[in-house]
Amino acid sequence: MKSDKSKSRGKRHAGQQKKVSKVDKQIKDPKAGMRLNKYISNAGICSRREADVYIAAGSVTVNGKPVTEMGYKVQLDDDVKFDGRSINPEPKEYYLVNKPQGFYTSGKIEHQNKTVLNLLRKVSNAKLEPIGRLENSACGLILYTNDGTLAKKLGNAKKGIKQIYELHLKKEFSFADMDILKNGIVVEGHKVYVDDISFIPNKSHHHIGMELKSMRNNIIPRMMTKLGYEIIKMDRTVFGNLTKLNLPRGQFRVLKKEEIIQLGML
């Protein structure tokens, strides 16, 4: 005969199972709908109670329109944005891609199959977005995730994240221009600082390595154009704590748990 304590545990366990099943149904069944505050909470943004505050303040939009109604239900195919960034309640996924030259980071129709997202569709149907951008003419590391919180943190244009690039230039790079970049260069009204820059060992002065944190779009091509240089090839070899080690061009891999934790601490 079961004790009262065992019965209590059994009821508690059954209640937990029922709760999990309900959440799974909301996520998997597009017709079920999900309360907006729960949607935001599942996306890892904040608690449901905090989400209600943000909803009331007009910080959340659904399909382009602000929603301030408590208890509003959304569908999985709705475009939900928190502070302008798309979010979703799916399990978090993280992919590091070694992007080939000529591939676009976004998935626009006119790009046809030349998008990184087409590579990732082989393994994921999640609403993945790149953290930052990488020009279609460039190659190298780019991180894709559906973790809106991490994407917002790492994509912060002011704080930035460590990135190392290797550039192949059409003409030799000068020591004078190297000093200019080290001291900061103004691009479209904003001063950009390069943390480190040097020539690449055993290569001509057409090749330089550059480390910076700026997440502004096309910032390196714009800096080089301002100094009078044309880029033949640009390769991002380091992104935060991530490198291209054992990741061939055109391939991708899932981030390890410890890598995700380290990125969250940057």
Secondary structure, DSSP 8 states (H G I E B T S, - for coil): ---HHHHHHHHHHHHHHHHHHHHHHHHH-TTT-EEHHHHHHHTTSS-HHHHHHHHHTT-EEETTEE---TT-EE-TTS-EEETTEE---S---EEEEEE-TT-BSS--GGGTT-BHHHHHTTT--S--EESS---TT-EEEEEEES-HHHHHHHT-TTT---EEEEEEESS---HHHHHHHHH-EEETTEEE-EEEEEE-TTS-TTEEEEEE----TTHHHHHHHHTT--EEEEEEEEETTEE-TT--TT-EEE--HHHHHHHHH-
